[in-house]
Amino acid sequence: MPRLRRGRVIDMSGVDDDLLPAAETPVGRALAELTAPGGEFPLREETVRGIPMRVYATGPTTLAEILHASAVFAERPHWVYADEERSYGEHLRQVYGLADALLTRYGLAPGDRVGIAMRNYPEWSVAFWAAQVAGLVAVPLNAWWTAGELVWAVGDSGARLVVADGERAPGLVGHVPVVRVRGTGESDAREWAELMASLDPAAGPPPVTVAPDDLSTILYTSGTTGRPKGAVHTHRNHVTNALNTMLTARAGLRARGATPGGPTGVLLTYPLFHIAGLNSLYGQVLTGGSVATLYRWDRAEARRLVRTHRLTGAAGVPTTLGELAEDAIAHPDELGTLNRFAMGGAPIPPELVRRIGAGLGPHASNGYGLTETTSAVCANVSTDFQAHPDSVGRPAPGADLRIVDPETLRDVDGVGELWFRGPNVVSGYWNNTVATAAAFVDGWFRTGDLGYVERGWVYVVDRLKDVVIRGGENVYSS
């Protein structure tokens, strides 16, 4: 492991003897070229919330900007679900119409919260983007929660309206105004289809100014230590994440001597209420790609969607993507368009990475991040992932990393708690000053994960709370 100097901040955008091996790989060189002045993703210094940060100097600064720019993709497919296919033009009309209704008919004002509680239906995207362009705060609710848990989160966030599918609407009606999506039978909720039919088809962008540091979402964490905590994301957090993802994809292509092709299409198996799901939601809109979703994981249906719609990538946990990768290896004539497997959410077996590399090429990618870091704050892509399948990669160009002794809060040599700071890191938790003070120190987020850096590569060892001390020695349960 490298010797970390006391008080040192690991900045992967610079060149350091300890980090040089990672910087000198084809992916590392591509990242340096792409983020340099004159590159496609140049960085500049900016003070955000009183903290000096490296931010992207060009590109969109809010999710609203990303959505407005999608008008140029009007004829392209935006969403595929079962036998349904919707274009970007139709999506934009529904988003603008719903945004207008939220502000005028429902009387919501910028900063008000709107809950979303449903499966990965196409309507999820419309509700989310309408909130973004109207200056509202979307609250994606965990669709696996019980009715009581959903009601609690609605109350905690102060959501004034919830868009919910037929499975979740009954538990929410009576607690908050509800718009029901794909429901059957009698209900006191307003029906989505009726609301859509009443929208102004000529509605344009709402007359709302959205700024980079305005609130965008409240995403509730898993709640392993009690009630879930609502991580508060700004537009800057999400746009930084979108550009980070786009940058690493570009670097992976350049490392292989390839160039971006035509429109992409991703099979999204992460739930949209999860930060990894949002990755694909706005990442595809940024580039004019399509999103395909499933009612639940179905291997045969996944193959059909890839084959029928010529999807180029897939995003999900290793279990599901491992099955899809095996099918792609066995049936290259049928699934040959797949050229990217973005995996996360669970440890990725190195053997799976090698299998994909041997059968399909260096198309797998890995990431490390949390809700609080707005998805992947580290990424490992392309040939780098093939060479270091047990590493989570390197921090994003705008992110700083410290390795800290969790007891003394001093930087350490070797294994310590991973602390991150940067424009993709949230500032705290909704309505929870105690939890915010415990997890955030001078802009640094304490991940609760233990890890180390070796020759520029970041390795995650264990969760801090899972460490057992035996005879004065740390024993990592994983």
Order of alpha helices (4+ residues) and beta strands (2+ residues): beta-alpha-alpha-beta-beta-alpha-beta-beta-alpha-beta-alpha-beta-alpha-beta-alpha-beta-beta-alpha-beta-beta-alpha-beta-alpha-beta-alpha-beta-alpha-alpha-beta-alpha-beta-beta-alpha-beta-beta-beta-alpha-beta-beta-beta-beta-beta
